[in-house]
Amino acid sequence: MTHPHEQIARTWIAAFNAYDVDALIALYTGDATHSSPKIRALHPETDGKLVGKPAIEAWWRGAIGRTPGLRYEETAITANEVRVVLEYTRYADGQEDIFVSEAFDIRDGRIVASRVFHG
């Protein structure tokens, strides 16, 4: 049996792969946070964490714009009442594939925090 929160992860990855940042960002609360090793590498002043929809939206628009062929392929989803963990492979032209796990904390059907882990 699938948990209803699994749909959030499926909607998220479909929006990302369609480069539909508006649909992607609509999944987040206004005060959401997003953390990742790539944010830390490109913007060390953030300590790897973005706060609020405008910062997250700018990050996703930039990532899509600067990374030709960027796409994610789902490998697993696990969900419960407060969290969804999405595992996927990150593909980008001319770059090594990266195995990723992304945890989404959920409140009232929206993402309040997302954390990215590279394998």
Secondary structure as GFF3:
##gff-version 3
##sequence-region A 1 119
A	DSSP	alpha_helix	6	17	.	.	.	ID=ss1
A	DSSP	alpha_helix	21	25	.	.	.	ID=ss2
A	DSSP	beta_strand	28	35	.	.	.	ID=ss3
A	DSSP	alpha_helix	37	42	.	.	.	ID=ss4
A	DSSP	three_ten_helix	44	46	.	.	.	ID=ss5
A	DSSP	beta_strand	49	51	.	.	.	ID=ss6
A	DSSP	alpha_helix	53	66	.	.	.	ID=ss7
A	DSSP	beta_strand	71	79	.	.	.	ID=ss8
A	DSSP	beta_strand	83	91	.	.	.	ID=ss9
A	DSSP	beta_strand	98	107	.	.	.	ID=ss10
A	DSSP	beta_strand	110	118	.	.	.	ID=ss11
###
